[in-house]
Amino acid sequence: MKLVLNNREPIYLQVVIYFKQRIAIGELVAGEEIPSRRELAVLLNINPNTVQKAYKEMEDQELIETERNFPSRITKDEVVLQQVRKELIKEATVQFVETMKRIAVTEDEMMQSVREVYKTGELK
């Protein structure tokens, strides 16, 4: 498990985003067991209370399910799993479009740039 932490966002939210990204790309699948809170704290070298807060947030968002005396698992609710991907796409798109608007890029210029970069990996 490789998570690069930054100083801009709370660590627990970075953990939640990390799990969402792994779900969105299919690296974590419905019903899959995830590390215990203690295991994840050791793996990431972060405070167990921070992991607890992240898991609580994921439970509140119904991303994971935890039953007493059993390991936490990724939800089996397909609606929730599909929503995770949509949410990440929308967040990335909003950030991108806001940046483009700040530098006065037209919609046509932006779409052309996206097409070029998507196809080739670079701007021509």
N, C-alpha and C positions, 0 to 999 in steps of 0.2 A: 504494500500500500504506500503510494507516493503522493504526499500532499505538501505543496510548498506554501507556507503561510506568509501572509503579508501583515503589515502594521496598520493598514487602513481600515480593516473590518474586524469586528469581534471574531475571535478564533472559533467559537461555537458555530457561528453562521458560516464560516469557511468550511467547517466540517459538514454542515448540512448541504451546502452547495456542492461539495465534493461528492457526496452520496447521490445527489440529484443528477450530477453529470454522469456518474457511473451507471445510474439507472437509465438515463436518456440514451446512452450509447450501447446499452445491452450488456454491459460488463457485470452488472448486478441484475438478477432476474427475480420475478415473482416467487415468493416463498423461500428465497435463499437466506440461509443463516448468515448473520453478520457477527463480527467480533464482539465479545463482551465489552462492557464499558472499561473494565480494567485493562483488557488486552489492547483495546484501541488507544487508551492513554499511553501505554508502554510503547506501542508501535509508532505513535506520532510524537512521543516525548512531550506530552502536554498533561496538564492537571486533570485528574479523574473527574473533578467537579465540572470542568469545561465539557468533557465528553458527556457527562450526565445531562448537562443543559442541552447539548446538541441532540441527544437521543430523545429528550423530552419534547423538543421542538419538532423532531421528525415524527414522534408519536402524535403530537397535536395536529400535524399536517397529514396524518394517516399514511405516511410513507413507510413506516415500520410498525410491526405489531409485536407486542411483548406480552407473554403470558407468564404468570408466576412460575418460577423454577425452570423455565425453558428459555433457550436463547432467543434474542430478538431476530426477527425475520423481515425481509422486504415484503411489503403488502402484496396480496394476490389480487387486489382490486384493480382491474385493467383500466378503469376510468381514471383513477388516481395516477397510475403509471403513464398513461397517455398525456395527462394534464402536465406532468413534470416536464416532458419534452416540449410541449407547447409553451409553457412558462419560460423555459430557458431560451427558446427561439425568440419569443417576444421581447424578453429583456435585452438580448443582444441586439436585436433589430432597433429597438428604441434608442439604445445608446449610440449605435452607428448613425442613425438618421439625425439625432440631435447634434452629433459632431459635424455631420455634413452641413446641416443648416447653419451652424455657427460660423462655418467658413464659406457660406454663400454658394454652395454647390447646388446646381439645379437638379431636379428629379431625373431628367434625361442623362445628365453627366454622371449622376450617382449610379443609375441603373447600368449604364455602359461600363463604368468602372467595376461594378460588381460582376458583370458578365465576364469581363476580361480576367479579373483576378480569380474568379471561380474556375474558369477553364484552364488558365495557364499557371496560376499561383503567383503571378506578378502583373504589374501594370505596364502596359506597352507604351 
